[in-house]
Amino acid sequence: MSWEEYEKKLRELGYKDEALKIIKPAFEFAERVHAEEKRESGEPYFTHPAAVSLKIAELKLDADTVAAALLHDVMENQGIKTEELKKRFGGEIAFLVEAVTKVERVQYKGIERAAESLRKMFLALAEDIRVVIIKLTDRIHNMETLSYLLQEKQKRIALETLELYAPLADRLGMWETKARLEDLAFPYVHPDEYKWLAGQIKHRREEREKYLERLKPIVELELKKENIQPVKIMYRAKHLFSIWKKLIKYEMNFDRILDLVAMRIILKNNEDCYRALGIIHQLWRPLPGRIKDYIALPKPNGYRSLHTTVFGPEKQKIDFQIRTDEMDKEAESGIAAHWFYESSGKQAKKLDDKRFAWVRQLKEWQKEHIGDSSADTLSALKIDFFKDRIFVLTPKGDVIDLPDGATPIDFAYHIHSDIGDSASGAKVNGKMVQFSHQLKSGDTVEILTQKNKKPTADWLDFAKTSLAKNRIRSFLRKEGIKEGTRAKGNKETLGAIITAKDRVGLLRDISSAFSNLKINITETKSGALSRDHHRIIISFQPKKSVPHSKILMALRQIKNVEAVVISAKGGSASG
Ligand code: MN
């Protein structure tokens, strides 16, 4: 790409003379330095930094970051020294390029090295968020061109993308980046699942799009009647990987997946958003429990929008996302948008923003865990920072960010270790619950304490965060209590509960599905549900290497199988 073409694109994105003055020398230098180099695809190497920097420009970051993106591989690939960059481009750009290079040097080589690369990434993140934004953008372009690499390398890079980069983008509120990374990695990491899902989804998605296309003018008309002029109405297909994750959650049952395609209404201001929500609810009946006001109560990572699901014509469910243009842009670029909008200069490097308090939390956490083995560190990091999050409230309305599946025990220890240690009961939304109760986003949680109450070993089963687990363990150790009273479960048996219309050879197909996965069946039970429907319970010994999703997928593909549930109690369940 020539400078003239490149300049034209930047101007279209709103970059002015002042910015171009900073970017042009970086463009020319990088083009010259990479001149002899080729990518695996055979293209000139410079196409890569040029593409990455244009993606950065689309996020509307400052000129220094665009320049640094152009230069991001000159140290690593061509041995250019920091001093030279400093002389040519100044300290700021040299710093960014050097920081990106430092992260780059760590290669993902399995779990041991992953912790190391995470730690580096987080250090960079805490230092200057732009470094990580360049890394994420670099990764998108590398994923887009991944097919040119050797197969073995493809898998490693894709896995790293899925395990480290996508969750990081998510935590930075860069959802578009996250979605893109996941969908690019999906076919490399889970090729069979990807093929299956893509085939399943194709016509369902087209059908949904046609349906929403018919509804769009109806929505427009109703808004117009109330004098609301939407900026834009569009329907967005949900990205494949998130559908896949949902399917796993819902036992591969497509009927439970509502939002293959959602309708998004972009409006001028908050007031219009709330009015539009009311208009849609008058038009079609809302589904209880699906109305979410993330404008009044944004997610801690900053996401703002109104969500609702309604019963549309022909009793079909429709998901709506209603938001302003600003909220929509922020959802795309997350922390990057924040950086850009709220700072024209260079002083926004510190993350004082409350939304990103977890970055500070992370630094603290790192300090505490310096001596840990890498595998432990990584799994703890993944659980605490990368699992899907839920957001619950204290009775005073403070938002607490916890991992999905967290219980009142986690909540209690998150508030204060003393509250955890002396917890005697928990109330969720005003009702008493067990400590094993799984919290949901939006729950208000209250912990009751008693002076001489003590943690017990079974709390370890309820706790999801390593913070709570460590606290409980150290308490038990102090008290001389052994953890060992809990079942070790090395001969654990699970049950697959299958509902199917009976036919010849059904049982044979089911058992061969298990033997194809090399899973041992320990018991088979079968009973009639109705004249032609049967319930079959297969007890089996699970294998770590075979995720439930694989089993569910294999079973659901068998002819006449209508529903499958995998249950821990299945082994002993009857009927
Ligand atoms: Mn690169």
Boltz pocket constraint, residues with backbone or C-beta under 6 A from the ligand:
constraints:
  - pocket:
      binder: B
      contacts: [[A, 48], [A, 72], [A, 73], [A, 138]]
      max_distance: 6.0
